[in-house]
């Protein structure tokens, strides 16, 4: 599987809509730092449908561009002990550190659960 890395041109933070199967979604280019003055916004994805939607936008190459690719194994990283994850904050940290999901894509519990579901992850001890 190929992970594509995109960078905003001139923006440290940028959100832009994409359409996949007729459904609009927002993607966020972010520096990954709490202070917004470090570098340009980055967005990375392994989702082929997302990659096609991003690269078919009229603003591709103008507001943001492809800056790199890397091969990642399909099976993902070993999960470890999911029973230690008991809150949204724990799940957010786990997904960011183990799967390189940007913190900007994990801003609320629904988004955290949606990203985990994409990866086939269930946090059995997280009840809220």
C-alpha positions in Angstrom: 0.0 0.0 0.0 1.3 3.5 -0.8 1.0 6.4 1.6 0.9 9.7 -0.2 2.0 12.9 1.5 0.6 16.3 0.5 1.7 19.7 1.5 -0.2 23.0 1.4 1.5 25.8 -0.6 1.8 28.8 1.6 -0.6 27.7 4.4 0.2 26.4 7.8 -3.3 25.2 8.3 -5.8 24.6 5.6 -9.1 22.6 5.3 -10.5 21.7 2.0 -13.5 19.5 1.0 -13.2 16.4 -1.2 -16.0 14.2 -2.6 -15.9 10.4 -2.4 -18.8 8.4 -3.7 -21.0 11.5 -3.7 -20.2 12.3 0.0 -18.3 15.4 0.9 -15.6 15.1 3.5 -13.1 17.7 4.8 -9.4 17.0 4.9 -7.1 19.1 7.0 -3.5 20.1 6.2 -1.8 20.9 9.5 1.7 21.3 10.8 1.1 18.8 13.6 2.3 21.3 16.2 0.1 23.2 18.7 1.8 26.4 17.6 0.7 27.2 14.1 3.9 28.9 13.0 6.0 25.8 12.3 6.2 24.8 8.6 3.5 24.2 6.1 0.4 22.1 6.5 0.8 18.4 5.7 -1.8 15.7 5.0 -1.0 12.1 4.4 -3.3 9.2 3.5 -3.1 5.5 2.3 -6.8 5.6 1.2 -6.8 5.3 -2.6 -10.2 6.9 -3.0 -9.0 9.9 -1.0 -5.8 10.1 -3.1 -7.8 10.2 -6.3 -10.2 12.8 -4.9 -7.4 15.0 -3.7 -5.5 14.8 -7.0 -8.6 15.5 -9.1 -9.3 18.8 -7.4 -8.8 21.9 -9.4 -6.7 23.4 -6.6 -4.2 20.4 -6.7 -0.8 21.8 -7.7 -1.9 25.3 -6.8 -3.0 25.3 -3.1 -1.4 22.0 -2.3 0.9 19.5 -3.9 2.2 15.9 -3.6 5.5 16.0 -1.9 6.3 12.3 -1.3 5.2 8.7 -1.2 6.2 5.8 1.0 5.4 2.1 1.0 3.6 0.9 4.1 2.8 -2.7 4.8 -0.9 -3.7 4.3 -1.1 -5.5 7.6 -0.2 -2.4 9.7 1.7 -2.3 12.9 1.2 -4.6 15.8 -1.6 -3.3 17.9 -0.3 -4.0 21.4 -2.5 -4.0 24.5 -5.8 -2.2 23.6 -7.2 -2.8 27.0 -5.1 0.0 28.4 -7.0 2.5 26.3 -9.9 3.8 28.3 -10.5 7.3 27.0 -10.7 9.3 23.8 -7.4 11.0 24.8 -5.7 7.6 25.0 -7.2 6.5 21.7 -6.1 9.7 20.0 -2.5 9.3 21.2 -2.5 5.7 20.2 -3.7 6.3 16.6 -1.3 9.3 16.2 1.8 7.5 17.5 1.1 4.0 15.9 -0.6 4.9 12.6 0.6 8.5 11.9 -2.9 9.8 11.9 -2.7 13.6 12.2 -4.1 15.1 15.5 -6.2 17.4 13.4 -8.1 14.4 12.1 -8.8 13.3 15.7 -10.5 16.3 17.2 -13.5 14.6 18.8 -14.6 11.1 19.8 -16.6 10.5 16.7 -13.7 11.2 14.5 -11.4 9.1 16.6 -13.7 6.1 16.4 -14.2 6.6 12.7 -10.4 6.5 12.1 -10.0 3.5 14.3 -12.9 1.7 12.5 -11.1 2.3 9.1 -8.2 0.4 10.6 -10.3 -2.3 12.0 -9.5 -1.3 15.6 -12.0 -1.5 18.5 -11.0 -0.2 21.9 -12.9 -2.6 24.3 -12.3 -0.6 27.5 -13.3 2.8 26.1 -17.0 3.2 27.0 -17.8 6.9 26.3 
